[in-house]
Amino acid sequence: MDIDDILAEVSGEGLSPETRDLQDLTRAWVTERSAPELLQWPSDLMAQIEVVEEQVGNIDPKTNFRLIIIQTELERFKFLVRSFLRTRIAKIDKHALYLLTNPAQSARLSPSELQYASSHQALLEAHYRSSFLSQFPASLQRLDDTAGGISMIEQPDVEKAVFVRALRDVEEPIIVDGTDIDFEMRRGDVYVVRWSAVRDVVMNGDAELI
């Protein structure tokens, strides 16, 4: 097996729909765990997994031996989904106010995640106010204060270094802001680079985090 075979497997060429779904979920899981910021909720993929789970749940395993094998495979999906959700929840907990006050970031949340983030932030603000904020002057009680040009809202560190692999040739050169570094990404290339420099190509599906 050479690099072309590996990349063909990674790109999903010639795979069954079930295998491709598992591969897409694994890729989303790895990318979410490696990226410093919350990524777009994969609504289509999650909807497909829910459909499969509902179909399997309506069949009696005693009537179909193959179903036992399918259920075993489904457990792999469930493990990845649980870990994927825990990773996203950890990011929401850390950057809830940033996600809720930025429309572009809020659009990346699923409806359930948006509800969770709103409830989490409301509880956090209520706790802060009852614990100490109520004792401060009104002008110092805001959690999103930007006085002095410094924002109190914690944001993800998009300058964090990540490992990225090109899934196909990237037409535009990769430019690392604030430096004189630029390079071209070709299929199979692996780099360690700032997330901000490769965010777009990863989001477009031209590369993946590893």
FIKOLZA-1660 file (N, C-alpha, C; in steps of 0.1 Angstrom, whole numbers, plus 5000, padded with zeros to 4 digits):
% residues 210
   i   px   py   pz ch aa at
   1 5009 4988 5000  A  M  N
   1 5000 5000 5000  A  M CA
   1 5009 5012 5000  A  M  C
   2 5007 5022 4990  A  D  N
   2 5014 5034 4990  A  D CA
   2 5006 5046 4994  A  D  C
   3 5011 5058 4993  A  I  N
   3 5004 5070 4998  A  I CA
   3 4991 5072 4990  A  I  C
   4 4991 5068 4977  A  D  N
   4 4979 5070 4969  A  D CA
   4 4967 5061 4974  A  D  C
   5 4971 5049 4979  A  D  N
   5 4961 5040 4984  A  D CA
   5 4955 5045 4997  A  D  C
   6 4964 5050 5005  A  I  N
   6 4960 5056 5018  A  I CA
   6 4951 5068 5016  A  I  C
   7 4954 5076 5007  A  L  N
   7 4946 5088 5005  A  L CA
   7 4933 5085 4998  A  L  C
   8 4933 5075 4990  A  A  N
   8 4920 5070 4984  A  A CA
   8 4911 5065 4995  A  A  C
   9 4917 5058 5005  A  E  N
   9 4909 5053 5016  A  E CA
   9 4904 5065 5024  A  E  C
  10 4912 5075 5026  A  V  N
  10 4908 5086 5034  A  V CA
  10 4898 5095 5027  A  V  C
  11 4899 5096 5014  A  S  N
  11 4889 5104 5007  A  S CA
  11 4876 5097 5005  A  S  C
  12 4875 5084 5008  A  G  N
  12 4862 5077 5008  A  G CA
  12 4858 5072 4994  A  G  C
  13 4868 5070 4985  A  E  N
  13 4866 5065 4972  A  E CA
  13 4863 5050 4973  A  E  C
  14 4851 5046 4967  A  G  N
  14 4848 5032 4966  A  G CA
  14 4843 5026 4979  A  G  C
  15 4839 5034 4989  A  L  N
  15 4835 5029 5002  A  L CA
  15 4820 5028 5002  A  L  C
  16 4815 5018 5010  A  S  N
  16 4800 5017 5012  A  S CA
  16 4795 5029 5020  A  S  C
  17 4782 5032 5019  A  P  N
  17 4777 5043 5027  A  P CA
  17 4779 5042 5042  A  P  C
  18 4778 5030 5047  A  E  N
  18 4780 5028 5062  A  E CA
  18 4794 5031 5066  A  E  C
  19 4804 5026 5058  A  T  N
  19 4818 5029 5060  A  T CA
  19 4821 5043 5059  A  T  C
  20 4815 5050 5049  A  R  N
  20 4818 5064 5046  A  R CA
  20 4813 5072 5058  A  R  C
  21 4801 5069 5063  A  D  N
  21 4795 5076 5075  A  D CA
  21 4805 5075 5087  A  D  C
  22 4810 5063 5089  A  L  N
  22 4819 5061 5101  A  L CA
  22 4832 5068 5098  A  L  C
  23 4836 5069 5086  A  Q  N
  23 4849 5076 5083  A  Q CA
  23 4846 5091 5085  A  Q  C
  24 4835 5096 5080  A  D  N
  24 4832 5110 5082  A  D CA
  24 4830 5114 5096  A  D  C
  25 4824 5105 5104  A  L  N
  25 4823 5108 5119  A  L CA
  25 4836 5108 5126  A  L  C
  26 4845 5098 5122  A  T  N
  26 4858 5098 5128  A  T CA
  26 4866 5110 5125  A  T  C
  27 4865 5115 5112  A  R  N
  27 4872 5127 5108  A  R CA
  27 4867 5139 5115  A  R  C
  28 4853 5140 5117  A  A  N
  28 4847 5151 5124  A  A CA
  28 4852 5151 5139  A  A  C
  29 4853 5139 5145  A  W  N
  29 4857 5138 5159  A  W CA
  29 4871 5142 5161  A  W  C
  30 4880 5137 5152  A  V  N
  30 4894 5141 5153  A  V CA
  30 4896 5156 5151  A  V  C
  31 4890 5161 5141  A  T  N
  31 4891 5176 5138  A  T CA
  31 4886 5184 5149  A  T  C
  32 4874 5180 5155  A  E  N
  32 4869 5188 5166  A  E CA
  32 4878 5188 5178  A  E  C
  33 4884 5176 5181  A  R  N
  33 4893 5175 5192  A  R CA
  33 4906 5183 5190  A  R  C
  34 4910 5184 5178  A  S  N
  34 4923 5191 5175  A  S CA
  34 4921 5206 5173  A  S  C
  35 4910 5210 5168  A  A  N
  35 4908 5225 5165  A  A CA
  35 4906 5232 5178  A  A  C
  36 4912 5244 5179  A  P  N
  36 4911 5252 5191  A  P CA
  36 4897 5259 5193  A  P  C
  37 4889 5260 5182  A  E  N
  37 4876 5266 5183  A  E CA
  37 4865 5256 5179  A  E  C
  38 4853 5260 5182  A  L  N
  38 4841 5251 5179  A  L CA
  38 4839 5252 5164  A  L  C
  39 4837 5240 5158  A  L  N
  39 4835 5239 5144  A  L CA
  39 4820 5237 5141  A  L  C
  40 4816 5237 5128  A  Q  N
  40 4803 5237 5124  A  Q CA
  40 4796 5223 5128  A  Q  C
  41 4784 5224 5133  A  W  N
  41 4777 5211 5137  A  W CA
  41 4774 5203 5124  A  W  C
  42 4778 5191 5123  A  P  N
  42 4775 5183 5111  A  P CA
  42 4761 5177 5111  A  P  C
  43 4752 5185 5108  A  S  N
  43 4737 5182 5109  A  S CA
  43 4734 5170 5100  A  S  C
  44 4738 5170 5087  A  D  N
  44 4734 5159 5078  A  D CA
  44 4740 5146 5083  A  D  C
  45 4752 5145 5088  A  L  N
  45 4758 5133 5093  A  L CA
  45 4751 5128 5105  A  L  C
  46 4748 5137 5114  A  M  N
  46 4741 5133 5127  A  M CA
  46 4727 5128 5124  A  M  C
  47 4720 5134 5114  A  A  N
  47 4707 5130 5111  A  A CA
  47 4707 5116 5105  A  A  C
  48 4717 5113 5097  A  Q  N
  48 4718 5100 5091  A  Q CA
  48 4721 5089 5102  A  Q  C
  49 4729 5092 5111  A  I  N
  49 4732 5083 5122  A  I CA
  49 4720 5080 5131  A  I  C
  50 4712 5091 5133  A  E  N
  50 4699 5089 5141  A  E CA
  50 4689 5080 5133  A  E  C
  51 4689 5081 5120  A  V  N
  51 4680 5073 5112  A  V CA
  51 4684 5058 5113  A  V  C
  52 4697 5055 5112  A  V  N
  52 4702 5042 5113  A  V CA
  52 4699 5036 5127  A  V  C
  53 4701 5044 5138  A  E  N
  53 4698 5039 5151  A  E CA
  53 4684 5036 5154  A  E  C
  54 4675 5044 5148  A  E  N
  54 4660 5042 5149  A  E CA
  54 4656 5029 5142  A  E  C
  55 4662 5027 5130  A  Q  N
  55 4658 5015 5123  A  Q CA
  55 4663 5003 5130  A  Q  C
  56 4675 5003 5135  A  V  N
  56 4680 4991 5142  A  V CA
  56 4672 4989 5155  A  V  C
  57 4668 4999 5162  A  G  N
  57 4661 4998 5174  A  G CA
  57 4647 4992 5173  A  G  C
  58 4642 4992 5161  A  N  N
  58 4628 4987 5159  A  N CA
  58 4628 4972 5154  A  N  C
  59 4640 4966 5154  A  I  N
  59 4641 4952 5149  A  I CA
  59 4645 4943 5161  A  I  C
  60 4639 4931 5162  A  D  N
  60 4643 4922 5173  A  D CA
  60 4655 4914 5169  A  D  C
  61 4666 4915 5177  A  P  N
  61 4679 4908 5173  A  P CA
  61 4677 4893 5172  A  P  C
  62 4667 4887 5179  A  K  N
  62 4665 4873 5178  A  K CA
  62 4660 4868 5164  A  K  C
  63 4654 4877 5157  A  T  N
  63 4649 4874 5144  A  T CA
  63 4659 4876 5132  A  T  C
  64 4670 4882 5135  A  N  N
  64 4680 4885 5125  A  N CA
  64 4693 4885 5131  A  N  C
  65 4701 4874 5128  A  F  N
  65 4715 4874 5134  A  F CA
  65 4724 4885 5130  A  F  C
  66 4722 4889 5117  A  R  N
  66 4730 4900 5112  A  R CA
  66 4728 4913 5120  A  R  C
  67 4717 4914 5126  A  L  N
  67 4714 4926 5134  A  L CA
  67 4724 4928 5146  A  L  C
  68 4728 4916 5151  A  I  N
  68 4738 4917 5162  A  I CA
  68 4751 4923 5158  A  I  C
  69 4755 4920 5145  A  I  N
  69 4767 4926 5140  A  I CA
  69 4765 4940 5138  A  I  C
  70 4753 4944 5133  A  I  N
  70 4750 4958 5130  A  I CA
  70 4750 4966 5143  A  I  C
  71 4744 4960 5154  A  Q  N
  71 4744 4967 5167  A  Q CA
  71 4758 4969 5172  A  Q  C
  72 4767 4959 5170  A  T  N
  72 4781 4960 5174  A  T CA
  72 4787 4972 5167  A  T  C
  73 4785 4973 5154  A  E  N
  73 4790 4984 5147  A  E CA
  73 4784 4998 5151  A  E  C
  74 4772 4997 5155  A  L  N
  74 4765 5009 5160  A  L CA
  74 4771 5014 5173  A  L  C
  75 4776 5005 5181  A  E  N
  75 4783 5009 5193  A  E CA
  75 4795 5017 5190  A  E  C
  76 4802 5014 5179  A  R  N
  76 4814 5022 5176  A  R CA
  76 4809 5037 5172  A  R  C
  77 4798 5038 5165  A  F  N
  77 4793 5051 5162  A  F CA
  77 4790 5059 5175  A  F  C
  78 4783 5052 5184  A  K  N
  78 4779 5058 5197  A  K CA
  78 4791 5063 5205  A  K  C
  79 4801 5055 5205  A  F  N
  79 4813 5059 5213  A  F CA
  79 4819 5072 5207  A  F  C
  80 4820 5073 5193  A  L  N
  80 4825 5085 5187  A  L CA
  80 4816 5097 5189  A  L  C
  81 4803 5094 5188  A  V  N
  81 4793 5105 5190  A  V CA
  81 4794 5111 5204  A  V  C
  82 4795 5102 5214  A  R  N
  82 4796 5107 5228  A  R CA
  82 4809 5115 5230  A  R  C
  83 4820 5110 5225  A  S  N
  83 4833 5117 5227  A  S CA
  83 4832 5131 5219  A  S  C
  84 4826 5130 5207  A  F  N
  84 4825 5142 5199  A  F CA
  84 4816 5153 5206  A  F  C
  85 4805 5149 5212  A  L  N
  85 4797 5158 5220  A  L CA
  85 4804 5163 5232  A  L  C
  86 4811 5155 5239  A  R  N
  86 4818 5160 5251  A  R CA
  86 4828 5170 5248  A  R  C
  87 4835 5168 5236  A  T  N
  87 4845 5178 5232  A  T CA
  87 4838 5191 5229  A  T  C
  88 4827 5191 5222  A  R  N
  88 4820 5203 5219  A  R CA
  88 4814 5210 5231  A  R  C
  89 4809 5202 5241  A  I  N
  89 4804 5208 5253  A  I CA
  89 4815 5215 5261  A  I  C
  90 4826 5209 5261  A  A  N
  90 4838 5215 5268  A  A CA
  90 4841 5229 5262  A  A  C
  91 4841 5230 5249  A  K  N
  91 4843 5242 5242  A  K CA
  91 4832 5252 5245  A  K  C
  92 4820 5248 5246  A  I  N
  92 4809 5257 5248  A  I CA
  92 4810 5262 5263  A  I  C
  93 4813 5253 5272  A  D  N
  93 4815 5258 5286  A  D CA
  93 4825 5268 5287  A  D  C
  94 4836 5267 5280  A  K  N
  94 4847 5276 5281  A  K CA
  94 4845 5289 5274  A  K  C
  95 4837 5289 5263  A  H  N
  95 4836 5301 5255  A  H CA
  95 4821 5304 5252  A  H  C
  96 4812 5302 5262  A  A  N
  96 4798 5303 5260  A  A CA
  96 4794 5318 5256  A  A  C
  97 4800 5327 5263  A  L  N
  97 4796 5341 5260  A  L CA
  97 4801 5345 5247  A  L  C
  98 4813 5341 5243  A  Y  N
  98 4818 5344 5230  A  Y CA
  98 4809 5338 5219  A  Y  C
  99 4805 5326 5220  A  L  N
  99 4797 5319 5211  A  L CA
  99 4783 5326 5209  A  L  C
 100 4777 5330 5221  A  L  N
 100 4764 5336 5221  A  L CA
 100 4764 5351 5216  A  L  C
 101 4775 5358 5217  A  T  N
 101 4775 5372 5213  A  T CA
 101 4780 5374 5199  A  T  C
 102 4784 5363 5192  A  N  N
 102 4790 5363 5179  A  N CA
 102 4781 5355 5170  A  N  C
 103 4773 5362 5161  A  P  N
 103 4763 5354 5152  A  P CA
 103 4770 5344 5144  A  P  C
 104 4782 5346 5139  A  A  N
 104 4788 5336 5130  A  A CA
 104 4792 5324 5138  A  A  C
 105 4795 5326 5151  A  Q  N
 105 4798 5314 5160  A  Q CA
 105 4786 5307 5164  A  Q  C
 106 4775 5315 5167  A  S  N
 106 4763 5308 5171  A  S CA
 106 4757 5299 5161  A  S  C
 107 4759 5303 5148  A  A  N
 107 4754 5295 5137  A  A CA
 107 4761 5281 5136  A  A  C
 108 4772 5279 5143  A  R  N
 108 4779 5266 5143  A  R CA
 108 4772 5257 5153  A  R  C
 109 4764 5262 5162  A  L  N
 109 4758 5253 5172  A  L CA
 109 4745 5246 5167  A  L  C
 110 4743 5234 5172  A  S  N
 110 4730 5228 5169  A  S CA
 110 4720 5234 5178  A  S  C
 111 4707 5233 5175  A  P  N
 111 4696 5239 5184  A  P CA
 111 4698 5235 5198  A  P  C
 112 4701 5222 5201  A  S  N
 112 4703 5217 5215  A  S CA
 112 4715 5224 5221  A  S  C
 113 4725 5226 5214  A  E  N
 113 4738 5232 5219  A  E CA
 113 4735 5247 5222  A  E  C
 114 4727 5253 5213  A  L  N
 114 4724 5267 5215  A  L CA
 114 4716 5269 5228  A  L  C
 115 4707 5260 5230  A  Q  N
 115 4699 5261 5242  A  Q CA
 115 4707 5258 5255  A  Q  C
 116 4716 5249 5253  A  Y  N
 116 4725 5245 5264  A  Y CA
 116 4734 5257 5268  A  Y  C
 117 4740 5263 5257  A  A  N
 117 4749 5275 5259  A  A CA
 117 4742 5286 5266  A  A  C
 118 4730 5289 5262  A  S  N
 118 4722 5300 5268  A  S CA
 118 4719 5297 5282  A  S  C
 119 4715 5285 5286  A  S  N
 119 4712 5281 5299  A  S CA
 119 4724 5281 5308  A  S  C
 120 4735 5277 5302  A  H  N
 120 4748 5276 5310  A  H CA
 120 4753 5291 5313  A  H  C
 121 4752 5300 5303  A  Q  N
 121 4756 5313 5305  A  Q CA
 121 4747 5320 5315  A  Q  C
 122 4734 5318 5315  A  A  N
 122 4725 5324 5324  A  A CA
 122 4727 5320 5338  A  A  C
 123 4730 5307 5340  A  L  N
 123 4733 5302 5354  A  L CA
 123 4746 5307 5359  A  L  C
 124 4756 5308 5350  A  L  N
 124 4769 5314 5354  A  L CA
 124 4768 5328 5358  A  L  C
 125 4760 5336 5350  A  E  N
 125 4758 5350 5354  A  E CA
 125 4751 5352 5367  A  E  C
 126 4741 5344 5369  A  A  N
 126 4733 5344 5381  A  A CA
 126 4742 5341 5393  A  A  C
 127 4750 5331 5392  A  H  N
 127 4760 5327 5402  A  H CA
 127 4769 5338 5405  A  H  C
 128 4775 5344 5395  A  Y  N
 128 4784 5355 5397  A  Y CA
 128 4778 5367 5404  A  Y  C
 129 4766 5370 5400  A  R  N
 129 4759 5382 5406  A  R CA
 129 4755 5379 5421  A  R  C
 130 4751 5367 5424  A  S  N
 130 4748 5364 5438  A  S CA
 130 4760 5363 5447  A  S  C
 131 4771 5359 5440  A  S  N
 131 4784 5357 5448  A  S CA
 131 4791 5370 5451  A  S  C
 132 4793 5378 5440  A  F  N
 132 4802 5390 5442  A  F CA
 132 4798 5402 5433  A  F  C
 133 4793 5400 5421  A  L  N
 133 4791 5411 5412  A  L CA
 133 4781 5421 5417  A  L  C
 134 4771 5417 5425  A  S  N
 134 4761 5426 5430  A  S CA
 134 4767 5436 5440  A  S  C
 135 4779 5433 5445  A  Q  N
 135 4786 5442 5454  A  Q CA
 135 4795 5453 5447  A  Q  C
 136 4796 5451 5434  A  F  N
 136 4804 5460 5426  A  F CA
 136 4795 5472 5421  A  F  C
 137 4801 5483 5417  A  P  N
 137 4793 5494 5410  A  P CA
 137 4787 5488 5397  A  P  C
 138 4776 5494 5393  A  A  N
 138 4768 5489 5381  A  A CA
 138 4777 5489 5369  A  A  C
 139 4786 5499 5368  A  S  N
 139 4795 5500 5356  A  S CA
 139 4805 5489 5356  A  S  C
 140 4807 5481 5366  A  L  N
 140 4817 5471 5367  A  L CA
 140 4811 5457 5367  A  L  C
 141 4798 5456 5365  A  Q  N
 141 4791 5443 5366  A  Q CA
 141 4789 5435 5353  A  Q  C
 142 4793 5442 5342  A  R  N
 142 4791 5435 5329  A  R CA
 142 4802 5425 5327  A  R  C
 143 4798 5413 5321  A  L  N
 143 4808 5403 5318  A  L CA
 143 4814 5404 5304  A  L  C
 144 4808 5413 5296  A  D  N
 144 4813 5415 5283  A  D CA
 144 4818 5429 5281  A  D  C
 145 4824 5434 5292  A  D  N
 145 4830 5448 5292  A  D CA
 145 4842 5448 5282  A  D  C
 146 4843 5460 5275  A  T  N
 146 4854 5462 5266  A  T CA
 146 4861 5475 5269  A  T  C
 147 4860 5479 5282  A  A  N
 147 4866 5492 5286  A  A CA
 147 4881 5491 5284  A  A  C
 148 4887 5502 5280  A  G  N
 148 4902 5503 5278  A  G CA
 148 4907 5495 5266  A  G  C
 149 4898 5491 5257  A  G  N
 149 4902 5483 5246  A  G CA
 149 4905 5468 5248  A  G  C
 150 4901 5464 5260  A  I  N
 150 4904 5450 5264  A  I CA
 150 4891 5443 5267  A  I  C
 151 4888 5433 5259  A  S  N
 151 4875 5425 5261  A  S CA
 151 4876 5415 5272  A  S  C
 152 4866 5414 5280  A  M  N
 152 4865 5404 5290  A  M CA
 152 4861 5390 5285  A  M  C
 153 4856 5390 5273  A  I  N
 153 4851 5378 5267  A  I CA
 153 4863 5369 5262  A  I  C
 154 4864 5357 5268  A  E  N
 154 4875 5348 5264  A  E CA
 154 4872 5342 5251  A  E  C
 155 4882 5343 5242  A  Q  N
 155 4881 5337 5228  A  Q CA
 155 4890 5326 5226  A  Q  C
 156 4887 5317 5217  A  P  N
 156 4896 5306 5214  A  P CA
 156 4910 5311 5208  A  P  C
 157 4920 5304 5211  A  D  N
 157 4933 5307 5206  A  D CA
 157 4935 5302 5192  A  D  C
 158 4932 5310 5182  A  V  N
 158 4933 5305 5168  A  V CA
 158 4947 5305 5163  A  V  C
 159 4957 5309 5171  A  E  N
 159 4971 5309 5167  A  E CA
 159 4977 5296 5172  A  E  C
 160 4970 5287 5178  A  K  N
 160 4975 5274 5182  A  K CA
 160 4980 5266 5171  A  K  C
 161 4991 5259 5173  A  A  N
 161 4996 5250 5162  A  A CA
 161 4988 5237 5161  A  A  C
 162 4986 5233 5149  A  V  N
 162 4978 5220 5146  A  V CA
 162 4986 5212 5136  A  V  C
 163 4983 5199 5136  A  F  N
 163 4988 5190 5125  A  F CA
 163 4977 5189 5114  A  F  C
 164 4981 5192 5102  A  V  N
 164 4971 5192 5091  A  V CA
 164 4977 5184 5080  A  V  C
 165 4968 5176 5073  A  R  N
 165 4971 5168 5061  A  R CA
 165 4963 5172 5050  A  R  C
 166 4969 5175 5038  A  A  N
 166 4961 5178 5026  A  A CA
 166 4955 5166 5020  A  A  C
 167 4941 5167 5018  A  L  N
 167 4934 5156 5011  A  L CA
 167 4934 5157 4996  A  L  C
 168 4937 5170 4991  A  R  N
 168 4938 5172 4977  A  R CA
 168 4947 5184 4975  A  R  C
 169 4951 5187 4963  A  D  N
 169 4959 5199 4961  A  D CA
 169 4951 5212 4964  A  D  C
 170 4957 5221 4971  A  V  N
 170 4951 5233 4974  A  V CA
 170 4956 5244 4965  A  V  C
 171 4947 5250 4958  A  E  N
 171 4951 5260 4947  A  E CA
 171 4958 5272 4952  A  E  C
 172 4952 5278 4963  A  E  N
 172 4958 5290 4968  A  E CA
 172 4969 5287 4978  A  E  C
 173 4980 5295 4978  A  P  N
 173 4991 5293 4988  A  P CA
 173 4986 5296 5002  A  P  C
 174 4991 5289 5012  A  I  N
 174 4988 5291 5026  A  I CA
 174 4997 5302 5031  A  I  C
 175 4991 5312 5036  A  I  N
 175 4999 5324 5042  A  I CA
 175 4997 5324 5057  A  I  C
 176 5008 5325 5064  A  V  N
 176 5008 5326 5079  A  V CA
 176 5009 5341 5082  A  V  C
 177 4998 5346 5087  A  D  N
 177 4998 5361 5090  A  D CA
 177 5008 5364 5101  A  D  C
 178 5014 5376 5098  A  G  N
 178 5024 5381 5108  A  G CA
 178 5038 5376 5105  A  G  C
 179 5040 5368 5095  A  T  N
 179 5053 5362 5092  A  T CA
 179 5055 5363 5077  A  T  C
 180 5067 5359 5072  A  D  N
 180 5069 5359 5058  A  D CA
 180 5068 5345 5052  A  D  C
 181 5061 5336 5059  A  I  N
 181 5059 5322 5056  A  I CA
 181 5047 5320 5047  A  I  C
 182 5049 5314 5035  A  D  N
 182 5038 5309 5027  A  D CA
 182 5043 5297 5020  A  D  C
 183 5033 5288 5017  A  F  N
 183 5037 5275 5011  A  F CA
 183 5025 5270 5004  A  F  C
 184 5027 5260 4995  A  E  N
 184 5017 5253 4988  A  E CA
 184 5014 5240 4994  A  E  C
 185 5001 5236 4995  A  M  N
 185 4998 5223 5000  A  M CA
 185 4994 5214 4989  A  M  C
 186 5001 5202 4988  A  R  N
 186 4998 5192 4978  A  R CA
 186 4992 5180 4985  A  R  C
 187 4985 5172 4977  A  R  N
 187 4978 5160 4983  A  R CA
 187 4988 5151 4990  A  R  C
 188 4985 5148 5003  A  G  N
 188 4994 5140 5011  A  G CA
 188 5003 5147 5019  A  G  C
 189 5005 5160 5017  A  D  N
 189 5015 5168 5026  A  D CA
 189 5009 5169 5040  A  D  C
 190 5018 5169 5049  A  V  N
 190 5015 5171 5064  A  V CA
 190 5023 5182 5069  A  V  C
 191 5017 5191 5076  A  Y  N
 191 5023 5203 5081  A  Y CA
 191 5019 5205 5096  A  Y  C
 192 5028 5212 5103  A  V  N
 192 5025 5217 5116  A  V CA
 192 5024 5233 5114  A  V  C
 193 5012 5238 5116  A  V  N
 193 5011 5253 5113  A  V CA
 193 5000 5258 5122  A  V  C
 194 4999 5271 5122  A  R  N
 194 4988 5278 5130  A  R CA
 194 4975 5275 5124  A  R  C
 195 4965 5273 5133  A  W  N
 195 4951 5270 5129  A  W CA
 195 4946 5281 5121  A  W  C
 196 4949 5293 5124  A  S  N
 196 4943 5304 5116  A  S CA
 196 4947 5304 5102  A  S  C
 197 4959 5298 5099  A  A  N
 197 4964 5297 5085  A  A CA
 197 4957 5287 5077  A  A  C
 198 4952 5276 5083  A  V  N
 198 4946 5265 5075  A  V CA
 198 4932 5263 5079  A  V  C
 199 4926 5272 5086  A  R  N
 199 4912 5270 5090  A  R CA
 199 4903 5269 5078  A  R  C
 200 4904 5277 5068  A  D  N
 200 4896 5277 5056  A  D CA
 200 4897 5265 5048  A  D  C
 201 4909 5260 5046  A  V  N
 201 4911 5248 5038  A  V CA
 201 4905 5235 5046  A  V  C
 202 4906 5235 5059  A  V  N
 202 4900 5224 5066  A  V CA
 202 4885 5225 5066  A  V  C
 203 4879 5237 5068  A  M  N
 203 4865 5239 5067  A  M CA
 203 4859 5235 5053  A  M  C
 204 4867 5238 5043  A  N  N
 204 4863 5235 5029  A  N CA
 204 4864 5220 5026  A  N  C
 205 4871 5212 5034  A  G  N
 205 4873 5198 5032  A  G CA
 205 4885 5195 5023  A  G  C
 206 4893 5205 5021  A  D  N
 206 4905 5202 5013  A  D CA
 206 4917 5196 5021  A  D  C
 207 4915 5197 5034  A  A  N
 207 4925 5192 5044  A  A CA
 207 4918 5187 5056  A  A  C
 208 4925 5179 5064  A  E  N
 208 4920 5175 5077  A  E CA
 208 4930 5176 5088  A  E  C
 209 4926 5177 5100  A  L  N
 209 4935 5177 5112  A  L CA
 209 4938 5163 5116  A  L  C
 210 4950 5160 5121  A  I  N
 210 4953 5147 5125  A  I CA
 210 4960 5147 5138  A  I  C
% end
